[in-house]
Amino acid sequence: MLAALDISAIDDLFSDLPAEVRLNRALDLPLGMPEMELDRHVRALAEQNRNLTQLVSFLGAGVYDRFIPAAVGEILRRAEFYTSYTPYQPEVSQGTLQAIWEFQSLVATLYGLDVAQASLYDGATAAAEAVMVAVAETGRTSVVVARSVDPQVRGVIRTYARGRPLAIQELPLARDLSDLNALGRLLSQETAALVIQQPSFLGAIEPVAEMVEMAHRQGALAVVVADPIAHAWLEPPGAYGADLAVGEGQGLGVPPSFGGPYVGLMAAREGLVRRLPGRIVGATVDVDGKSGFVLTLQTREQHIRRQRATSNICTNQGLIALAATVYMSLLGPEGLRRVALLSHEGAQDLKARLLALPGVSALGPAPTFYEFAVNLPRPAALVNQELLAKGFIGGRALGDDYPELGPGSWLLAVTEKRSAAEIAAFADAVGAVL
């Protein structure tokens, strides 16, 4: 092989790698073990981790510790779903196609919009793809993204914009809400989209209807990053004129799983259907009049000419989308509302308990749903460390992402899994470490 490549040593294969990133020594690997001994060793390593069955979590910030009915996993593990391939051949993929179609229908209903698709990796990808839809639709070169949007979502949008003639402008905060005066100055005839989050990353209920109207007055599209659980109660984005709604589907029957795999949600008004990325499953009838399902309006670069493609995203996250579909189907509208209500009531209880502690204050006056931010008299990162020793996963320390809020800024989430006793014990633990 070396002779065929006209090189003298294996190391020459890695000549393009800078010296500082090379190991420059032999691998220090232990000797092999018998299988039984290896199993014991690996289990001992795993037991050094602490997980959500051992710790009580009040951490949210986009990923949530929610209850998942056993039926979700049972259906997911069925061979016809677990091992299914991309459904290019509809005649042998009707079950998979129907599951995706059901997913789209549920997402469109939840967000109050005309059409949904099923082909996104996660919520951050969904938001970035929605921005690209707006840019393609309007032909404009500027996007306004609220600072109250999840920092990771904002980061993915910036990554998508890199290498394109696209300017990303950030809408600043006014305490715990987006600054509407600044929004009026930022929006212009060059704005393709306004990206806002409801509830915001800081947990606040934003004045989204007013913000959408301001965007539309300038001819821009409104993209709402909408939490699916909260929107079992909140007014859906379609009701106040949002052009696109996107979100993270992890809270719909998908475990945290160290950060993935997750599934992105995207719904839009009908006029944008031909701009949507990825796959859309449509219901149809065959020549004999029998109902069936097919992939339709496939705008990916693998299916149409590259210059006309809206996206190169090439997954439907089918298995994770199925988990969300089963979860939403099992709970139904009332079940989702119950989950949202329990989370909200628990968050209000915890918020009141924390605000009663000396030195703790609310970030601002805005109402919140099941996530909220407070200011602590000590750095939130240090408080989290001390709470972990007491068996609690604390909230997100916001200082790194929002230095203007200070090191004591702290974002907490309460889900339906948190009992009244756990909430009270956590508040007591916070009081003890402060």
VENMONOR-V35749 format. One record per backbone hydrogen bond with DSSP energy under -1.0 kcal/mol. NH is the residue of the N-H (numbers start at 1). CO is the residue of the C=O. If there is no record, write none. Layout:
nh co
NH CO
NH CO
This chain:
nh co
5 1
7 2
12 9
13 10
14 11
15 12
17 14
21 18
22 19
29 27
38 34
39 35
40 36
41 37
42 38
43 39
44 40
45 41
46 42
47 43
48 45
49 46
54 51
55 51
56 391
58 393
63 60
66 64
72 69
74 70
75 71
76 72
77 73
78 75
81 78
82 78
83 79
88 86
92 89
93 90
97 93
98 94
99 95
100 96
101 97
102 98
103 99
104 100
105 101
106 102
107 103
108 104
109 105
110 106
111 107
113 108
115 268
117 266
118 279
126 122
127 123
128 124
129 125
130 126
131 127
132 128
133 129
134 130
135 131
136 132
137 133
138 134
139 135
142 190
143 167
144 193
145 169
146 195
147 171
149 146
154 150
155 151
156 152
157 153
158 154
159 155
160 156
161 157
162 158
164 161
166 164
167 141
169 143
171 145
174 177
177 174
179 172
183 179
184 180
185 181
186 182
187 183
191 188
192 142
194 221
195 144
196 223
198 225
200 204
201 148
203 200
205 367
208 206
211 207
212 208
213 209
214 210
215 211
216 212
217 213
218 215
219 216
220 215
221 192
223 194
224 244
225 196
226 246
227 198
231 227
232 229
233 230
234 230
238 111
239 236
241 238
242 237
243 222
244 222
245 267
246 224
247 265
249 263
252 249
254 250
259 256
264 120
265 247
267 245
268 115
269 243
272 269
273 270
275 272
282 294
284 292
286 290
289 286
292 284
294 282
296 280
301 311
303 300
304 300
308 305
309 306
310 299
321 317
322 318
323 319
324 320
325 321
326 322
327 323
328 324
329 325
330 326
331 327
332 328
335 331
336 332
337 333
338 334
339 335
340 336
341 337
342 338
343 339
344 340
345 341
346 342
347 343
348 344
349 345
350 346
351 347
352 348
353 349
354 350
355 351
357 354
360 357
361 375
363 373
372 412
374 410
375 361
376 408
380 407
383 379
384 380
385 381
386 382
387 383
388 384
389 385
390 387
391 388
392 387
393 56
396 411
398 409
402 398
405 402
406 403
409 406
410 374
411 396
412 372
413 58
414 370
418 415
423 419
424 420
425 421
426 422
427 423
428 424
429 425
430 426
431 427
432 428
433 429
434 430
